[in-house]
Amino acid sequence: MANDINKLRIMAESEKFEPSDDRWIQQVNALLADLQADVGKVQKEVVPVEGHKGGIETIILALGSAGAITAAVEIFKAWLGRDRTRSLRFSTIKDGKEKTVTVTGEGMSKETIKELMQFGLQEGG
């Protein structure tokens, strides 16, 4: 349906930090805050992992408009560009199957990220 809002799951990852490292958690929270301020419908989900304090954080982004996609693309590009050891794993579920794409900050263009956001719109639901 045209009025449905698609959800895209985003997991921030780092080659430099463990997921439970407080410095990494602050960086992911900064990404979340930027998305909440400029995109709107964003939430954080924490999945407990045995042997780690806290858990694995996943950002859930509800995509509803072209403006939200454009704002999210700018935020992702800036966030990835600040540290080349960062990456974002985008995933969505359709017909019970998960589709996942991972992007890094190296050579990441706005166009590539926008294509990934469209991936969420087309595949999700």
N, CA, C and O atoms as a printed pandas DataFrame, in Angstrom:
     atom_number atom_name residue_name chain_id  residue_number  x_coord  y_coord  z_coord
0              1         N          MET        A               1    0.829   -1.192    0.000
1              2        CA          MET        A               1    0.000    0.000    0.000
2              3         C          MET        A               1    0.865    1.243    0.000
3              4         O          MET        A               1    1.946    1.247    0.589
4              5         N          ALA        A               2    0.410    2.285   -0.643
5              6        CA          ALA        A               2    1.188    3.510   -0.746
6              7         C          ALA        A               2    1.379    4.185    0.602
7              8         O          ALA        A               2    2.374    4.881    0.806
8              9         N          ASN        A               3    0.431    3.990    1.538
9             10        CA          ASN        A               3    0.530    4.658    2.831
10            11         C          ASN        A               3    1.372    3.892    3.839
11            12         O          ASN        A               3    1.648    4.400    4.926
12            13         N          ASP        A               4    1.782    2.683    3.498
13            14        CA          ASP        A               4    2.605    1.907    4.416
14            15         C          ASP        A               4    3.958    2.567    4.603
15            16         O          ASP        A               4    4.538    3.115    3.665
16            17         N          ILE        A               5    4.442    2.503    5.816
17            18        CA          ILE        A               5    5.784    2.995    6.092
18            19         C          ILE        A               5    6.688    1.778    6.192
19            20         O          ILE        A               5    6.423    0.857    6.964
20            21         N          ASN        A               6    7.744    1.782    5.415
21            22        CA          ASN        A               6    8.683    0.671    5.412
22            23         C          ASN        A               6    9.724    0.870    6.498
23            24         O          ASN        A               6   10.132    1.995    6.785
24            25         N          LYS        A               7   10.149   -0.233    7.097
25            26        CA          LYS        A               7   11.142   -0.167    8.158
26            27         C          LYS        A               7   12.446   -0.775    7.668
27            28         O          LYS        A               7   12.482   -1.857    7.081
28            29         N          LEU        A               8   13.496   -0.045    7.929
29            30        CA          LEU        A               8   14.832   -0.477    7.565
30            31         C          LEU        A               8   15.625   -0.605    8.861
31            32         O          LEU        A               8   15.678    0.333    9.657
32            33         N          ARG        A               9   16.235   -1.759    9.070
33            34        CA          ARG        A               9   17.056   -1.988   10.254
34            35         C          ARG        A               9   18.496   -1.636    9.891
35            36         O          ARG        A               9   18.996   -2.024    8.835
36            37         N          ILE        A              10   19.148   -0.901   10.774
37            38        CA          ILE        A              10   20.519   -0.468   10.525
38            39         C          ILE        A              10   21.362   -0.836   11.730
39            40         O          ILE        A              10   21.052   -0.453   12.858
40            41         N          MET        A              11   22.433   -1.582   11.484
41            42        CA          MET        A              11   23.363   -1.925   12.552
42            43         C          MET        A              11   24.688   -1.236   12.253
43            44         O          MET        A              11   25.308   -1.470   11.216
44            45         N          ALA        A              12   25.104   -0.389   13.172
45            46        CA          ALA        A              12   26.398    0.282   13.042
46            47         C          ALA        A              12   27.482   -0.658   13.552
47            48         O          ALA        A              12   27.329   -1.285   14.600
48            49         N          GLU        A              13   28.580   -0.750   12.801
49            50        CA          GLU        A              13   29.672   -1.639   13.168
50            51         C          GLU        A              13   30.997   -0.899   13.073
51            52         O          GLU        A              13   31.116    0.099   12.361
52            53         N          SER        A              14   31.985   -1.396   13.793
53            54        CA          SER        A              14   33.298   -0.775   13.807
54            55         C          SER        A              14   34.385   -1.840   13.818
55            56         O          SER        A              14   34.254   -2.871   14.478
56            57         N          GLU        A              15   35.450   -1.582   13.085
57            58        CA          GLU        A              15   36.627   -2.455   13.143
58            59         C          GLU        A              15   37.489   -2.097   14.352
59            60         O          GLU        A              15   38.322   -2.894   14.784
60            61         N          LYS        A              16   37.287   -0.904   14.894
61            62        CA          LYS        A              16   38.118   -0.375   15.963
62            63         C          LYS        A              16   37.574   -0.675   17.367
63            64         O          LYS        A              16   38.348   -0.894   18.299
64            65         N          PHE        A              17   36.254   -0.685   17.513
65            66        CA          PHE        A              17   35.630   -0.813   18.834
66            67         C          PHE        A              17   34.772   -2.064   18.933
67            68         O          PHE        A              17   34.162   -2.496   17.955
68            69         N          GLU        A              18   34.735   -2.641   20.132
69            70        CA          GLU        A              18   33.801   -3.722   20.438
70            71         C          GLU        A              18   32.405   -3.100   20.577
71            72         O          GLU        A              18   32.293   -1.931   20.948
72            73         N          PRO        A              19   31.354   -3.850   20.290
73            74        CA          PRO        A              19   30.000   -3.300   20.412
74            75         C          PRO        A              19   29.670   -2.771   21.803
75            76         O          PRO        A              19   28.854   -1.858   21.933
76            77         N          SER        A              20   30.287   -3.326   22.847
77            78        CA          SER        A              20   29.986   -2.895   24.214
78            79         C          SER        A              20   30.887   -1.768   24.713
79            80         O          SER        A              20   30.721   -1.312   25.844
80            81         N          ASP        A              21   31.830   -1.311   23.901
81            82        CA          ASP        A              21   32.738   -0.227   24.287
82            83         C          ASP        A              21   31.939    1.073   24.431
83            84         O          ASP        A              21   31.204    1.462   23.524
84            85         N          ASP        A              22   32.090    1.733   25.573
85            86        CA          ASP        A              22   31.336    2.966   25.833
86            87         C          ASP        A              22   31.576    4.030   24.765
87            88         O          ASP        A              22   30.658    4.772   24.417
88            89         N          ARG        A              23   32.798    4.110   24.244
89            90        CA          ARG        A              23   33.087    5.092   23.192
90            91         C          ARG        A              23   32.274    4.784   21.931
91            92         O          ARG        A              23   31.774    5.694   21.269
92            93         N          TRP        A              24   32.148    3.502   21.610
93            94        CA          TRP        A              24   31.367    3.112   20.435
94            95         C          TRP        A              24   29.883    3.376   20.667
95            96         O          TRP        A              24   29.190    3.865   19.775
96            97         N          ILE        A              25   29.402    3.057   21.847
97            98        CA          ILE        A              25   27.998    3.294   22.178
98            99         C          ILE        A              25   27.666    4.776   22.032
99           100         O          ILE        A              25   26.592    5.125   21.541
100          101         N          GLN        A              26   28.583    5.653   22.458
101          102        CA          GLN        A              26   28.372    7.098   22.297
102          103         C          GLN        A              26   28.280    7.487   20.829
103          104         O          GLN        A              26   27.467    8.334   20.461
104          105         N          GLN        A              27   29.110    6.873   19.988
105          106        CA          GLN        A              27   29.087    7.185   18.558
106          107         C          GLN        A              27   27.772    6.735   17.913
107          108         O          GLN        A              27   27.202    7.449   17.088
108          109         N          VAL        A              28   27.302    5.560   18.293
109          110        CA          VAL        A              28   26.035    5.060   17.756
110          111         C          VAL        A              28   24.871    5.916   18.261
111          112         O          VAL        A              28   23.936    6.202   17.514
112          113         N          ASN        A              29   24.933    6.324   19.537
113          114        CA          ASN        A              29   23.884    7.192   20.078
114          115         C          ASN        A              29   23.862    8.551   19.385
115          116         O          ASN        A              29   22.796    9.144   19.220
116          117         N          ALA        A              30   25.028    9.048   18.979
117          118        CA          ALA        A              30   25.086   10.313   18.236
118          119         C          ALA        A              30   24.414   10.148   16.869
119          120         O          ALA        A              30   23.686   11.033   16.421
120          121         N          LEU        A              31   24.662    9.015   16.212
121          122        CA          LEU        A              31   23.992    8.731   14.940
122          123         C          LEU        A              31   22.485    8.679   15.141
123          124         O          LEU        A              31   21.733    9.264   14.362
124          125         N          LEU        A              32   22.045    7.988   16.174
125          126        CA          LEU        A              32   20.629    7.885   16.485
126          127         C          LEU        A              32   20.011    9.261   16.737
127          128         O          LEU        A              32   18.928    9.558   16.233
128          129         N          ALA        A              33   20.694   10.093   17.512
129          130        CA          ALA        A              33   20.183   11.437   17.821
130          131         C          ALA        A              33   20.055   12.279   16.549
131          132         O          ALA        A              33   19.070   12.998   16.379
132          133         N          ASP        A              34   21.044   12.192   15.658
133          134        CA          ASP        A              34   20.973   12.934   14.397
134          135         C          ASP        A              34   19.785   12.469   13.567
135          136         O          ASP        A              34   19.064   13.286   12.993
136          137         N          LEU        A              35   19.584   11.165   13.503
137          138        CA          LEU        A              35   18.447   10.624   12.744
138          139         C          LEU        A              35   17.121   11.058   13.362
139          140         O          LEU        A              35   16.197   11.437   12.642
140          141         N          GLN        A              36   17.021   11.004   14.687
141          142        CA          GLN        A              36   15.785   11.403   15.356
142          143         C          GLN        A              36   15.476   12.878   15.119
143          144         O          GLN        A              36   14.315   13.251   14.951
144          145         N          ALA        A              37   16.514   13.718   15.104
145          146        CA          ALA        A              37   16.320   15.154   14.918
146          147         C          ALA        A              37   15.895   15.493   13.496
147          148         O          ALA        A              37   15.060   16.374   13.293
148          149         N          ASP        A              38   16.466   14.797   12.502
149          150        CA          ASP        A              38   16.245   15.187   11.113
150          151         C          ASP        A              38   15.332   14.273   10.310
151          152         O          ASP        A              38   14.792   14.693    9.287
152          153         N          VAL        A              39   15.149   13.037   10.750
153          154        CA          VAL        A              39   14.359   12.081    9.974
154          155         C          VAL        A              39   13.021   11.791   10.638
155          156         O          VAL        A              39   12.005   11.646    9.957
156          157         N          GLY        A              40   13.017   11.707   11.952
157          158        CA          GLY        A              40   11.755   11.490   12.651
158          159         C          GLY        A              40   11.615   10.114   13.241
159          160         O          GLY        A              40   12.174    9.838   14.303
160          161         N          LYS        A              41   10.884    9.245   12.583
161          162        CA          LYS        A              41   10.510    7.945   13.137
162          163         C          LYS        A              41   11.691    6.987   13.187
163          164         O          LYS        A              41   11.929    6.202   12.270
164          165         N          VAL        A              42   12.424    7.083   14.299
165          166        CA          VAL        A              42   13.623    6.270   14.506
166          167         C          VAL        A              42   13.577    5.737   15.927
167          168         O          VAL        A              42   13.202    6.451   16.857
168          169         N          GLN        A              43   13.955    4.495   16.086
169          170        CA          GLN        A              43   14.039    3.934   17.433
170          171         C          GLN        A              43   15.255    3.032   17.522
171          172         O          GLN        A              43   15.818    2.614   16.510
172          173         N          LYS        A              44   15.645    2.744   18.747
173          174        CA          LYS        A              44   16.791    1.870   18.987
174          175         C          LYS        A              44   16.291    0.609   19.665
175          176         O          LYS        A              44   15.459    0.647   20.572
176          177         N          GLU        A              45   16.824   -0.508   19.195
177          178        CA          GLU        A              45   16.507   -1.806   19.776
178          179         C          GLU        A              45   17.823   -2.421   20.233
179          180         O          GLU        A              45   18.808   -2.407   19.495
180          181         N          VAL        A              46   17.842   -2.960   21.443
181          182        CA          VAL        A              46   19.052   -3.598   21.960
182          183         C          VAL        A              46   18.765   -5.082   22.148
183          184         O          VAL        A              46   17.865   -5.466   22.895
184          185         N          VAL        A              47   19.544   -5.905   21.459
185          186        CA          VAL        A              47   19.404   -7.360   21.564
186          187         C          VAL        A              47   20.518   -7.865   22.484
187          188         O          VAL        A              47   21.698   -7.696   22.174
188          189         N          PRO        A              48   20.154   -8.485   23.614
189          190        CA          PRO        A              48   21.177   -8.981   24.540
190          191         C          PRO        A              48   22.074  -10.037   23.883
191          192         O          PRO        A              48   21.612  -10.878   23.112
192          193         N          VAL        A              49   23.354   -9.966   24.209
193          194        CA          VAL        A              49   24.327  -10.938   23.709
194          195         C          VAL        A              49   25.067  -11.497   24.913
195          196         O          VAL        A              49   25.611  -10.747   25.724
196          197         N          GLU        A              50   25.083  -12.816   25.024
197          198        CA          GLU        A              50   25.737  -13.458   26.157
198          199         C          GLU        A              50   27.214  -13.097   26.180
199          200         O          GLU        A              50   27.894  -13.155   25.156
200          201         N          GLY        A              51   27.706  -12.722   27.360
201          202        CA          GLY        A              51   29.109  -12.390   27.520
202          203         C          GLY        A              51   29.437  -10.932   27.242
203          204         O          GLY        A              51   30.590  -10.528   27.388
204          205         N          HIS        A              52   28.449  -10.129   26.843
205          206        CA          HIS        A              52   28.671   -8.706   26.578
206          207         C          HIS        A              52   27.720   -7.895   27.445
207          208         O          HIS        A              52   26.565   -8.270   27.642
208          209         N          LYS        A              53   28.225   -6.775   27.960
209          210        CA          LYS        A              53   27.320   -5.903   28.706
210          211         C          LYS        A              53   26.444   -5.170   27.689
211          212         O          LYS        A              53   26.884   -4.872   26.579
212          213         N          GLY        A              54   25.229   -4.890   28.073
213          214        CA          GLY        A              54   24.312   -4.224   27.156
214          215         C          GLY        A              54   23.805   -5.187   26.108
215          216         O          GLY        A              54   22.968   -6.041   26.400
216          217         N          GLY        A              55   24.300   -5.061   24.892
217          218        CA          GLY        A              55   23.878   -5.917   23.798
218          219         C          GLY        A              55   24.210   -5.270   22.474
219          220         O          GLY        A              55   24.911   -4.259   22.424
220          221         N          ILE        A              56   23.707   -5.853   21.404
221          222        CA          ILE        A              56   23.919   -5.321   20.066
222          223         C          ILE        A              56   22.799   -4.329   19.783
223          224         O          ILE        A              56   21.617   -4.662   19.876
224          225         N          GLU        A              57   23.188   -3.107   19.435
225          226        CA          GLU        A              57   22.199   -2.068   19.169
226          227         C          GLU        A              57   21.857   -2.029   17.693
227          228         O          GLU        A              57   22.736   -2.058   16.832
228          229         N          THR        A              58   20.562   -1.963   17.418
229          230        CA          THR        A              58   20.073   -1.838   16.055
230          231         C          THR        A              58   19.181   -0.614   15.989
231          232         O          THR        A              58   18.358   -0.390   16.877
232          233         N          ILE        A              59   19.339    0.169   14.949
233          234        CA          ILE        A              59   18.504    1.339   14.722
234          235         C          ILE        A              59   17.401    0.925   13.753
235          236         O          ILE        A              59   17.669    0.333   12.708
236          237         N          ILE        A              60   16.166    1.240   14.111
237          238        CA          ILE        A              60   15.027    0.949   13.250
238          239         C          ILE        A              60   14.555    2.279   12.676
239          240         O          ILE        A              60   14.167    3.183   13.416
240          241         N          LEU        A              61   14.591    2.389   11.362
241          242        CA          LEU        A              61   14.246    3.629   10.674
242          243         C          LEU        A              61   12.993    3.400    9.850
243          244         O          LEU        A              61   12.966    2.531    8.979
244          245         N          ALA        A              62   11.957    4.177   10.125
245          246        CA          ALA        A              62   10.717    4.092    9.350
246          247         C          ALA        A              62   10.805    5.112    8.213
247          248         O          ALA        A              62   10.896    6.317    8.447
248          249         N          LEU        A              63   10.776    4.613    7.001
249          250        CA          LEU        A              63   10.903    5.478    5.827
250          251         C          LEU        A              63    9.526    5.798    5.281
251          252         O          LEU        A              63    8.799    4.903    4.848
252          253         N          GLY        A              64    9.167    7.071    5.300
253          254        CA          GLY        A              64    7.841    7.428    4.847
254          255         C          GLY        A              64    7.805    8.435    3.724
255          256         O          GLY        A              64    6.789    8.545    3.038
256          257         N          SER        A              65    8.885    9.179    3.510
257          258        CA          SER        A              65    8.856   10.222    2.496
258          259         C          SER        A              65   10.221   10.389    1.845
259          260         O          SER        A              65   11.240    9.941    2.371
260          261         N          ALA        A              66   10.219   11.037    0.701
261          262        CA          ALA        A              66   11.478   11.321    0.007
262          263         C          ALA        A              66   12.346   12.243    0.856
263          264         O          ALA        A              66   13.570   12.120    0.845
264          265         N          GLY        A              67   11.728   13.161    1.590
265          266        CA          GLY        A              67   12.478   14.071    2.451
266          267         C          GLY        A              67   13.204   13.319    3.556
267          268         O          GLY        A              67   14.340   13.649    3.895
268          269         N          ALA        A              68   12.544   12.303    4.122
269          270        CA          ALA        A              68   13.166   11.497    5.173
270          271         C          ALA        A              68   14.346   10.717    4.612
271          272         O          ALA        A              68   15.376   10.581    5.272
272          273         N          ILE        A              69   14.198   10.208    3.406
273          274        CA          ILE        A              69   15.287    9.456    2.770
274          275         C          ILE        A              69   16.470   10.367    2.519
275          276         O          ILE        A              69   17.607    9.997    2.814
276          277         N          THR        A              70   16.225   11.551    1.980
277          278        CA          THR        A              70   17.297   12.499    1.691
278          279         C          THR        A              70   18.036   12.883    2.969
279          280         O          THR        A              70   19.267   12.919    2.987
280          281         N          ALA        A              71   17.296   13.170    4.033
281          282        CA          ALA        A              71   17.925   13.534    5.308
282          283         C          ALA        A              71   18.746   12.376    5.851
283          284         O          ALA        A              71   19.865   12.583    6.321
284          285         N          ALA        A              72   18.212   11.160    5.796
285          286        CA          ALA        A              72   18.938    9.990    6.297
286          287         C          ALA        A              72   20.212    9.756    5.495
287          288         O          ALA        A              72   21.251    9.422    6.065
288          289         N          VAL        A              73   20.140    9.926    4.182
289          290        CA          VAL        A              73   21.320    9.738    3.324
290          291         C          VAL        A              73   22.435   10.689    3.749
291          292         O          VAL        A              73   23.589   10.275    3.866
292          293         N          GLU        A              74   22.106   11.942    3.978
293          294        CA          GLU        A              74   23.111   12.935    4.387
294          295         C          GLU        A              74   23.734   12.551    5.731
295          296         O          GLU        A              74   24.946   12.662    5.912
296          297         N          ILE        A              75   22.910   12.105    6.660
297          298        CA          ILE        A              75   23.399   11.728    7.989
298          299         C          ILE        A              75   24.312   10.506    7.897
299          300         O          ILE        A              75   25.383   10.487    8.504
300          301         N          PHE        A              76   23.897    9.487    7.143
301          302        CA          PHE        A              76   24.721    8.282    6.999
302          303         C          PHE        A              76   26.053    8.601    6.343
303          304         O          PHE        A              76   27.095    8.115    6.782
304          305         N          LYS        A              77   26.026    9.412    5.299
305          306        CA          LYS        A              77   27.264    9.755    4.591
306          307         C          LYS        A              77   28.223   10.480    5.539
307          308         O          LYS        A              77   29.409   10.154    5.593
308          309         N          ALA        A              78   27.718   11.449    6.272
309          310        CA          ALA        A              78   28.566   12.200    7.209
310          311         C          ALA        A              78   29.101   11.284    8.305
311          312         O          ALA        A              78   30.279   11.362    8.651
312          313         N          TRP        A              79   28.262   10.427    8.849
313          314        CA          TRP        A              79   28.681    9.553    9.945
314          315         C          TRP        A              79   29.742    8.563    9.480
315          316         O          TRP        A              79   30.733    8.348   10.177
316          317         N          LEU        A              80   29.548    7.968    8.326
317          318        CA          LEU        A              80   30.537    7.023    7.791
318          319         C          LEU        A              80   31.840    7.729    7.442
319          320         O          LEU        A              80   32.918    7.154    7.596
320          321         N          GLY        A              81   31.748    8.971    6.974
321          322        CA          GLY        A              81   32.923    9.715    6.556
322          323         C          GLY        A              81   33.836   10.132    7.693
323          324         O          GLY        A              81   35.001   10.452    7.457
324          325         N          ARG        A              82   33.334   10.136    8.921
325          326        CA          ARG        A              82   34.142   10.560   10.073
326          327         C          ARG        A              82   35.158    9.521   10.507
327          328         O          ARG        A              82   36.127    9.856   11.188
328          329         N          ASP        A              83   34.957    8.259   10.127
329          330        CA          ASP        A              83   35.855    7.193   10.569
330          331         C          ASP        A              83   35.753    6.044    9.579
331          332         O          ASP        A              83   34.696    5.428    9.440
332          333         N          ARG        A              84   36.837    5.760    8.901
333          334        CA          ARG        A              84   36.819    4.725    7.861
334          335         C          ARG        A              84   36.693    3.313    8.402
335          336         O          ARG        A              84   36.510    2.368    7.634
336          337         N          THR        A              85   36.788    3.157    9.727
337          338        CA          THR        A              85   36.615    1.822   10.300
338          339         C          THR        A              85   35.145    1.528   10.592
339          340         O          THR        A              85   34.808    0.434   11.046
340          341         N          ARG        A              86   34.273    2.498   10.335
341          342        CA          ARG        A              86   32.844    2.321   10.568
342          343         C          ARG        A              86   32.175    1.694    9.346
343          344         O          ARG        A              86   32.630    1.850    8.213
344          345         N          SER        A              87   31.097    0.990    9.608
345          346        CA          SER        A              87   30.251    0.503    8.524
346          347         C          SER        A              87   28.811    0.467    9.017
347          348         O          SER        A              87   28.548    0.491   10.220
348          349         N          LEU        A              88   27.898    0.410    8.081
349          350        CA          LEU        A              88   26.480    0.291    8.390
350          351         C          LEU        A              88   25.928   -0.911    7.646
351          352         O          LEU        A              88   26.126   -1.061    6.440
352          353         N          ARG        A              89   25.233   -1.765    8.386
353          354        CA          ARG        A              89   24.593   -2.916    7.763
354          355         C          ARG        A              89   23.095   -2.636    7.704
355          356         O          ARG        A              89   22.436   -2.518    8.737
356          357         N          PHE        A              90   22.563   -2.532    6.494
357          358        CA          PHE        A              90   21.147   -2.284    6.262
358          359         C          PHE        A              90   20.470   -3.626    6.043
359          360         O          PHE        A              90   20.967   -4.454    5.280
360          361         N          SER        A              91   19.337   -3.851    6.706
361          362        CA          SER        A              91   18.600   -5.086    6.454
362          363         C          SER        A              91   17.105   -4.820    6.506
363          364         O          SER        A              91   16.633   -3.893    7.165
364          365         N          THR        A              92   16.397   -5.649    5.803
365          366        CA          THR        A              92   14.943   -5.586    5.782
366          367         C          THR        A              92   14.425   -7.005    5.601
367          368         O          THR        A              92   15.139   -7.880    5.111
368          369         N          ILE        A              93   13.192   -7.222    5.995
369          370        CA          ILE        A              93   12.599   -8.551    5.873
370          371         C          ILE        A              93   11.382   -8.457    4.961
371          372         O          ILE        A              93   10.512   -7.606    5.147
372          373         N          LYS        A              94   11.336   -9.334    3.986
373          374        CA          LYS        A              94   10.190   -9.416    3.089
374          375         C          LYS        A              94    9.883  -10.887    2.864
375          376         O          LYS        A              94   10.779  -11.686    2.590
376          377         N          ASP        A              95    8.635  -11.228    2.981
377          378        CA          ASP        A              95    8.197  -12.611    2.793
378          379         C          ASP        A              95    8.990  -13.584    3.667
379          380         O          ASP        A              95    9.308  -14.697    3.248
380          381         N          GLY        A              96    9.302  -13.142    4.894
381          382        CA          GLY        A              96   10.008  -13.993    5.832
382          383         C          GLY        A              96   11.495  -14.160    5.587
383          384         O          GLY        A              96   12.160  -14.900    6.312
384          385         N          LYS        A              97   12.028  -13.488    4.580
385          386        CA          LYS        A              97   13.454  -13.588    4.257
386          387         C          LYS        A              97   14.138  -12.263    4.502
387          388         O          LYS        A              97   13.645  -11.205    4.110
388          389         N          GLU        A              98   15.308  -12.341    5.172
389          390        CA          GLU        A              98   16.072  -11.125    5.443
390          391         C          GLU        A              98   17.039  -10.846    4.298
391          392         O          GLU        A              98   17.738  -11.742    3.824
392          393         N          LYS        A              99   17.067   -9.604    3.868
393          394        CA          LYS        A              99   18.032   -9.151    2.863
394          395         C          LYS        A              99   18.928   -8.138    3.554
395          396         O          LYS        A              99   18.445   -7.255    4.263
396          397         N          THR        A             100   20.240   -8.266    3.347
397          398        CA          THR        A             100   21.203   -7.417    4.039
398          399         C          THR        A             100   22.235   -6.879    3.062
399          400         O          THR        A             100   22.692   -7.582    2.161
400          401         N          VAL        A             101   22.595   -5.599    3.263
401          402        CA          VAL        A             101   23.650   -4.945    2.491
402          403         C          VAL        A             101   24.498   -4.161    3.482
403          404         O          VAL        A             101   23.960   -3.457    4.337
404          405         N          THR        A             102   25.827   -4.275    3.374
405          406        CA          THR        A             102   26.737   -3.546    4.255
406          407         C          THR        A             102   27.502   -2.511    3.446
407          408         O          THR        A             102   27.972   -2.793    2.344
408          409         N          VAL        A             103   27.626   -1.293    4.011
409          410        CA          VAL        A             103   28.382   -0.223    3.360
410          411         C          VAL        A             103   29.431    0.312    4.326
411          412         O          VAL        A             103   29.241    0.293    5.542
412          413         N          THR        A             104   30.535    0.787    3.770
413          414        CA          THR        A             104   31.601    1.380    4.577
414          415         C          THR        A             104   31.796    2.825    4.150
415          416         O          THR        A             104   31.228    3.275    3.154
416          417         N          GLY        A             105   32.603    3.543    4.913
417          418        CA          GLY        A             105   32.860    4.939    4.615
418          419         C          GLY        A             105   33.799    5.171    3.453
419          420         O          GLY        A             105   33.833    6.267    2.894
420          421         N          GLU        A             106   34.562    4.159    3.077
421          422        CA          GLU        A             106   35.532    4.334    1.992
422          423         C          GLU        A             106   34.831    4.440    0.649
423          424         O          GLU        A             106   34.171    3.502    0.201
424          425         N          GLY        A             107   34.982    5.575    0.023
425          426        CA          GLY        A             107   34.425    5.772   -1.304
426          427         C          GLY        A             107   32.911    5.793   -1.333
427          428         O          GLY        A             107   32.321    5.602   -2.396
428          429         N          MET        A             108   32.267    6.019   -0.205
429          430        CA          MET        A             108   30.809    6.002   -0.146
430          431         C          MET        A             108   30.253    7.306   -0.702
431          432         O          MET        A             108   30.602    8.390   -0.236
432          433         N          SER        A             109   29.401    7.190   -1.685
433          434        CA          SER        A             109   28.778    8.369   -2.271
434          435         C          SER        A             109   27.338    8.498   -1.794
435          436         O          SER        A             109   26.736    7.523   -1.345
436          437         N          LYS        A             110   26.798    9.686   -1.891
437          438        CA          LYS        A             110   25.399    9.906   -1.534
438          439         C          LYS        A             110   24.489    9.028   -2.386
439          440         O          LYS        A             110   23.477    8.517   -1.907
440          441         N          GLU        A             111   24.859    8.861   -3.650
441          442        CA          GLU        A             111   24.047    8.061   -4.564
442          443         C          GLU        A             111   23.973    6.605   -4.105
443          444         O          GLU        A             111   22.911    5.984   -4.163
444          445         N          THR        A             112   25.105    6.064   -3.647
445          446        CA          THR        A             112   25.122    4.674   -3.180
446          447         C          THR        A             112   24.234    4.510   -1.957
447          448         O          THR        A             112   23.464    3.553   -1.874
448          449         N          ILE        A             113   24.331    5.427   -1.017
449          450        CA          ILE        A             113   23.508    5.331    0.187
450          451         C          ILE        A             113   22.038    5.495   -0.178
451          452         O          ILE        A             113   21.182    4.799    0.368
452          453         N          LYS        A             114   21.743    6.402   -1.088
453          454        CA          LYS        A             114   20.344    6.594   -1.496
454          455         C          LYS        A             114   19.801    5.311   -2.130
455          456         O          LYS        A             114   18.647    4.950   -1.898
456          457         N          GLU        A             115   20.612    4.629   -2.920
457          458        CA          GLU        A             115   20.196    3.347   -3.500
458          459         C          GLU        A             115   19.881    2.342   -2.396
459          460         O          GLU        A             115   18.919    1.579   -2.497
460          461         N          LEU        A             116   20.697    2.345   -1.340
461          462        CA          LEU        A             116   20.449    1.430   -0.229
462          463         C          LEU        A             116   19.159    1.773    0.511
463          464         O          LEU        A             116   18.447    0.880    0.970
464          465         N          MET        A             117   18.864    3.051    0.626
465          466        CA          MET        A             117   17.613    3.454    1.256
466          467         C          MET        A             117   16.436    2.999    0.396
467          468         O          MET        A             117   15.410    2.558    0.913
468          469         N          GLN        A             118   16.594    3.110   -0.906
469          470        CA          GLN        A             118   15.545    2.638   -1.814
470          471         C          GLN        A             118   15.378    1.121   -1.684
471          472         O          GLN        A             118   14.267    0.604   -1.803
472          473         N          PHE        A             119   16.468    0.419   -1.442
473          474        CA          PHE        A             119   16.443   -1.013   -1.181
474          475         C          PHE        A             119   15.452   -1.291   -0.047
475          476         O          PHE        A             119   14.650   -2.221   -0.122
476          477         N          GLY        A             120   15.521   -0.481    0.987
477          478        CA          GLY        A             120   14.603   -0.651    2.115
478          479         C          GLY        A             120   13.172   -0.382    1.742
479          480         O          GLY        A             120   12.267   -1.079    2.202
480          481         N          LEU        A             121   12.951    0.621    0.911
481          482        CA          LEU        A             121   11.588    0.936    0.491
482          483         C          LEU        A             121   11.000   -0.146   -0.406
483          484         O          LEU        A             121    9.831   -0.510   -0.277
484          485         N          GLN        A             122   11.825   -0.653   -1.312
485          486        CA          GLN        A             122   11.330   -1.639   -2.269
486          487         C          GLN        A             122   11.161   -3.009   -1.642
487          488         O          GLN        A             122   10.203   -3.722   -1.943
488          489         N          GLU        A             123   12.090   -3.378   -0.770
489          490        CA          GLU        A             123   12.094   -4.733   -0.226
490          491         C          GLU        A             123   11.270   -4.853    1.050
491          492         O          GLU        A             123   10.654   -5.886    1.315
492          493         N          GLY        A             124   11.270   -3.772    1.841
493          494        CA          GLY        A             124   10.636   -3.865    3.148
494          495         C          GLY        A             124    9.128   -3.780    3.079
495          496         O          GLY        A             124    8.527   -3.685    2.010
496          497         N          GLY        A             125    8.543   -3.818    4.260
497          498        CA          GLY        A             125    7.103   -3.670    4.253
498          499         C          GLY        A             125    6.523   -4.320    5.356
499          500         O          GLY        A             125    5.302   -4.299    5.513
